Amino acid sequence: MLFVHIGNILGGMSTVPVHKGALISVGEAAVIMGCTTGRVRQMLRSGLLKGEKVNQRAWVVYRKSAESNSEKPLGVGRPRVPQ
């Protein structure tokens, strides 16, 4: 078990126990999920994907969350309005 320091909302640091390989980069999550890094960050901000903000710019993603989101079929484009 590893202990990882992550930034919290108040700007301080928290120590969180994680298993090795449990946290991945935004780029790795994008590859697993088959989407862009921008979409991964959007999903992190909205809470659709679980991860932690490391500092003001960087995120780490929980591997299990990325893997579970990769199994969902992705809709392409905007949903159509029934006519």
N, C-alpha and C positions, 0 to 999 in steps of 0.2 A: 504494500500500500504506500502510495506517495502522498505527500502533502503539498498542495499547490497554493501559492499566494495569489489572490485575485483582488482587484480593486472593487470596493463596494460603492454604493451610491453616494456616501458622504465623503468620498475621496480617500478614505483610509484603506488599509489592507486587511483582508480576511484570509485565514488558512482553511482550506477545504481538503478533506481526504478524498483521493481519487485513485482508482486502479490504473496501472500503467497501460497506456493505449486508450483510455476512456475519453480523453480530450483530443480533438483534432483541430486542424486549422480550418479557416473558412474555405480555402482552396481545396483541401481534401474533402470537405463536406460537399462542395459543389460537384466534384467528380463523382462521389458516391450517389448523389441525388440526381445527377444529370441536368444541372441547371447552372446559372452563372453565379459568380461570387456576390454580385449585387443582389440577386434574388435571395441568397442565403442570408445576407445582412438584413434584408427587408423582413424575412421570416423571423430572424432573431429579435428584431425590434418589436414586431407585432406579437411575439409570444408563440408563433406557430412552430418554432424550432427551439429546442432547449440548449442554452449555452451560457457563458459568462463573459462579461466585458472585462478585459484585462487592463486596459487603460482607456483614454478618451477615444482612441481610434481602433483598437484591436479587439477581436472576439476570439474565443475558443468555443468549439461546439462539442456537445456530448455525442460520441460516436453512435450510441444506440438511437438517439433522436434522429440523426441523419439517416441511419439505416432504415428506421421505421418510416420515415418520410419518403424514402426512395421507392418503397413498395406501392405507394399510392399513385394511381394513374394521373398524369398531369393533363389538365385541360389546356388547349392551345388557344390563345387569344381571348377576346372578350366574349362573355356568354351572349347568345342571341336572344333577342326579344321576340316572343311569339307575335305573329302578325295575323 
